Amino acid sequence: MPLDDAQYPLGDVVDTAPARRPTRVVIPGTHVDLVPFDAAAHGPALYAAAHGPEKEAIWAYLPNGPYEDYAAFDANYQAAALRDDPLMFAIIDKASGVAVGHATYLRIDPANRTIEVGHILYTPALMRTPGGTEAMYLMARHAFETLGYRRYEWKCNALNAPSRRAALRYGFRFEGIFRHHMIVKGRNRDTAWFAMLEEDWPQLAVAFESWLAPANFDTEGRQIAPLSLLNAAALEVEGRTLRRASLEDLPAVEAVQHGAYARNRALLGVEPVPLLWDYARVFREREVWVLDGAAGLDGVLVLQLRADDLLTDSVAVSPMAQGGGVGNLLLAAGETRARALGRRTVRLYTGEPLSANIHWYRRKGYSIERVEQMPDRRLVHMAKTLD
């Protein structure tokens, strides 16, 4: 007799196809490459860089090290390089070709599609650099997009404040403390658990890629928008809160978009642009913000951070929320986001026949920059300079 979900809640039915096991492949990046660890090729430089004046700090929370000499280091890393779990990658600085750190996939569970990143060692040459952030982006992207995992974990000693800050900066969510979890180097270790899920990944990837973009760094190499801001989960505007969407919101986002834009078909004579989108791709390439209402989503805001501006790709209000000021709120939220991200120009576009939209945007301070003739329509491009 089948179990009654109402009486015995069992959780959502999920795809049971296993993920792929990670293998010894090269994962290329812009600043760094991840390559299968080779003790002979990578060990000498890594040993030297990790055993300088900062060695105690570098090895403080790792299960081994620092080492008395290279022979002890080499013996450990020769063995580590042969293991499949943990599977170790050297982090290679592309400019110098030198190993500047390592990281592993571990506790690899293809059946449950769960995998952890750990045994992370950054030498001073990698710390607080774009390459250090890129290495974690590359490993997460590979786990989700190539290997098909649905849960990506980060665990660290609960006393390791820098690691805990890094996890949050990268977009992992804190899940709790496992007390008396391990004994490491003769000391108790309570373990802090963090994770990101496949539903979270598309928007986290947008944040990583926006942070790594050349436009996010000034001529001195200093970041313009911090990663913690780019992957922020909430946007406060006029006493209300928009939240960053996850893939769990995709059906509801599509419903709001269709409800908001379908009525424009008659005026445009063609399908409105937002109804032509592949929304899974939108989630992976742009910021998607949603406004919760009493009976679902009241609104959807789609933004695209570009080198010199913030493009408001879509301001969509649910038909049930029309007339309640949600459109004004969403437009203001986009401008608030632009200011926070260091952009002083916001741009948007609308169909030329939608005169009511054009007049509304003008009242909000937008002016027409140009009209673009496309094969099937004319788009009016508008811009506003922020104070």
Sequence and secondary structure as in RCSB ss.txt:
>XXXX:A:sequence
MPLDDAQYPLGDVVDTAPARRPTRVVIPGTHVDLVPFDAAAHGPALYAAAHGPEKEAIWAYLPNGPYEDYAAFDA
NYQAAALRDDPLMFAIIDKASGVAVGHATYLRIDPANRTIEVGHILYTPALMRTPGGTEAMYLMARHAFETLGYR
RYEWKCNALNAPSRRAALRYGFRFEGIFRHHMIVKGRNRDTAWFAMLEEDWPQLAVAFESWLAPANFDTEGRQIA
PLSLLNAAALEVEGRTLRRASLEDLPAVEAVQHGAYARNRALLGVEPVPLLWDYARVFREREVWVLDGAAGLDGV
LVLQLRADDLLTDSVAVSPMAQGGGVGNLLLAAGETRARALGRRTVRLYTGEPLSANIHWYRRKGYSIERVEQMP
DRRLVHMAKTLD
>XXXX:A:secstr
    TTTS               S  B  SSEEEEE  HHHHHHHHHHHHSSTTHHHHHTTSSS   SSHHHHHH
HHHHHHH SSSEEEEEEETTT  EEEEEEEEEEETTTTEEEEEEEEE TTTTTSHHHHHHHHHHHHIIIIIS  S
EEEEEEETT HHHHHHHHHHT EEEEEEEEEEEETTEEEEEEEEEEETTTHHHHHHHHHHHHSGGGB TTS BSS
 HHHHT SEEEETTEEEEE  GGGHHHHHHHHHHHHGGGHHHHSS  GGGG  HHHHHHHSEEEEEEETTEEEEE
EEEEE SS EEEEEEEE GGGTTTTHHHHHHHHHHHHHHHTT  EEEEEEETT HHHHHHHHHTT EEEEEEE S
S EEEEEEEE  
